[in-house]
């Protein structure tokens, strides 16, 4: 991958202050409940600087396996996610937090680091309000593909955390992006920023909102309660700020006013070794290897609350030491609506789920970032006692995706594309001990901004897992990726990328 030497603007959302506040966070671990509560609130308030938290992200593979089909547990029968219960709406407070999400990063850029693009005037605003001024920008991949979606998540959650439903809060991401693009910067507004902030912000926003509510121990007190409040604040700063402002922080839940979310969450924690290589035309083979860790979360059950947006969420994050940055992949799947075609008298399952998807991948060998929607058909068949087969098939549009381009376009090392993607997969489980799955994902993409080209992406991966007991498993996962770029004015490019992982996995439900 060619590096871009041009200096780009630094997005305020990409500034990370976690390391600066970590020592303060450790000081909250005190045995005194009163002091602990005060320190927890202090940390949350200071963590407003985390509103533009953006970890550097790289990836081993651009796509993960399909979300898990999982039988509901007893916990899932108490589905209380704060989204289906009617809450009082607080428009004034929502508007205040919305303004905070706009003004905080701009103030930092303008008066602390003195960024050129933050020097705005009536002239720049007037220019940007002209619909003809919109144009794709050439900002860094990380800024556009994660910084803007994260910022959009703050706009979304300023209303989501104040009593508004998923669909009612969604426009806030679009309005917030439009205001930022036209008012908060002197650069021309960019349609790629608007799409990434809006769609990506909604997906990340609902995911963080639900997970932050889920991890708060609303029936507990003391250290456990304060630790969960702080962790939830970091995941969703707007929800944490709202809890402070309405006095819910640290208080024991009292019935329907602050009902706890008891949705089941399944988590897989992997730790192991991985190796990957690239073999490109006219390029020597390169191989890299090292330790890695991965966390997968499945929130809710695919077959429950099919009409509730994001009642089933799948999150995949990966960490490793083979690149200069630590986070290698962030991928989020959220169900929007679904239908159950299973027969009442059958143990087999057939579900059709419409999903919203966000992917952010960045690696020296490969990077990809985009938003998509998909119609997914998930099936589960009981072949015999102890033998279960899962299948999946999905098809849908890729709304906007950034794909690597070795032929720089206006100093940018990626093209913006749209197109269609398809997924297919199958897996088998034997006696809840031995598991094997194979998955394919492909995409046909055409450039809408960049060098005139078409891209074809193919990914094949598989996993073999053996359960040892007590939640532990041994896993092996090979994979192969091919990206082909057909250019109108340049030589075509084919990029091949293989990897292999071995790991120990620990799984639990909570």
Buried (B, 14 or more C-beta within 10 A) or exposed (E): BEEBEEEBBBBBBBBBBEEEBEEEBEEBEBEEBEEBBBBBBEBBEBBBBBBBBBBBBBBBBBBBBBBBBBEBEEBBEEBBBBBEEEBEBBEEBBBBBBEBBBEBBBEBBBEEEEBEBBEBEEEBBEBBEEEEBBEBBBBBBBBBBBBBBBBBBBBBBBBBBBBBBBEEBBBBBBBBBBBBBBBBBBBBBBBBBBBBBBBBBBBBBBBBBBBBBBBBBBEBBBBEBBBBBBBBBBBBBBBBBBBBBBEBBBBEBEEEEBBBBBBBBBBBBBEBEBBBBBBBEEEEEEEBBEEBBBEBBBBBBBBBBBEBBBBBBBBBBBBBBBBEBBBBBBBBBBBBEBEBEBEEEEEEBBBBBBBBBBBBBBBBBBBBBBBBBBEBBBBBBEEEEEEBBBBBBBEBEBBBBBBBBBBBBEEBBBBBBBBBBBBBBBBBBEEEEEBBBBBBBBBBBBBBBBBEBBBBBBBBBBBBBBBEEEBEBBBBBBBBBBBBBBBEEBEEBEBBBBBBBBBEBBBEEE
